[in-house]
Amino acid sequence: MQHCSAMHQERVLGSQASCSKPYMARPIGRRPAARITSPHTRSKSTWYPGCRAAIISQVSAAVAQEQLPHHDDVAIAEFPAPLPGSFTADLSSFSEQHRIRGYEVRPDQRATIVTIANLLQEVAGNHAVGMWGRTDNGFANLPSMKDLIFVMTRLQIRMQQYPKWGDIVTVETYFSEEGRLAARRDWRILDARTGQEYGAATSTWVTINTATRKLSKLPEELKARFMRLAPKPPRHAVPADQTKRKLPEMDEATKFEGPKQVARRSDMDMNGHINNVTYLAWALETVPQDIYDGHKMFEIEVDFKAECKAGELVESVCCALGSDQASNGSGSSNSGDVQYLHTLRRCDEAGCYELVRCRTTFTPQ
């Protein structure tokens, strides 16, 4: 018969007893050699199908219990999510949170200045999308602007310290009018957890007519619409008297060259131009290794003068600035600061054309 006695079923299914004590279990797959004389008088070594199933169940449960993960097995069970972008109640500024990712940091696990510049660009773009909506051509723009686009001509970033890998930063941005043809956009970079300010940045933007490639004045009705969403009075993340400082000419006698760069198709942005942050990264390749390792970048000031296209070769040159050339309004009080002047230029048979000029300030670690 293919069934167990009531007493045997109780032994097999009970929570305390098991088949292994009253009956000898055989290796799985083998039949016992004992001869069965009666369905109710079996040898202790007799094989029961129910006993086999119970043993397998018990062993599987023990293995599963041993292998189940515990909360003590992980150091951090849950990572907080960055908050989505949003406007302030009066719509005068826009904030967005971002986590610093592993491929955005230096060997010391601190974010690079290139990472910071990319975050500024991303949050500014999302601010524009929030105001004007998303478009299929290039960055966000109002349909009523037609052939007009905003182009950054100057960028200044000042960092007191840098967030680390895994930190969540809050980037706040807002803009203001600056003269007849320009606008100013500022940013604040904050620790999302403590509110401490990592740094600040400011930039100058002009409107360009894409058909003529020339500067163009923004129509008054559009300017009025934009300014309704600007802080009143204007807010400046970097003091106005510490911005727009003149960058000196390159000293050809003391310059040294960095690696030549080829503008790649992957360096192009949604407007079909080489991305502004790419120029910044190229310029920094000329920083001497001992300065890069032993100092942190306190400030970078960038003038965007011209653009290049994918496939073109770009030269990067640099020179150290003496005390008579260095900016005395950088906002750093450290006497050990080191400053460099950088130039990116495109050279061909007709000559060399300056694309970008920038000044970097490094302070000892």
SULMO-V372118 format. One record per run of one state. SS is the DSSP state (hx for helix, st for strand, lp for the rest). FROM is the first residue (numbers start at 1). TO is the last residue. Records with the same first field share a line. If there is no record, write none. Layout:
BEGIN
SS=FROM-TO / FROM-TO
END
This chain:
BEGIN
lp=1-5 / 14-18 / 23-37 / 39-40 / 42-48 / 68-70 / 74-85 / 88-93 / 100-101 / 106-109 / 112-112 / 133-142 / 146-147 / 160-163 / 165-167 / 179-181 / 192-196 / 210-213 / 216-219 / 228-239 / 243-255 / 258-260 / 263-264 / 269-273 / 275-275 / 285-288 / 305-312 / 321-337 / 349-350 / 365-365
hx=6-13 / 19-22 / 49-67 / 71-73 / 102-104 / 113-132 / 143-145 / 220-227 / 240-242 / 265-267 / 276-284 / 289-294
st=38-38 / 41-41 / 86-87 / 94-99 / 105-105 / 110-111 / 148-159 / 164-164 / 168-178 / 182-191 / 197-209 / 214-215 / 256-257 / 261-262 / 268-268 / 274-274 / 295-304 / 313-320 / 338-348 / 351-364
END
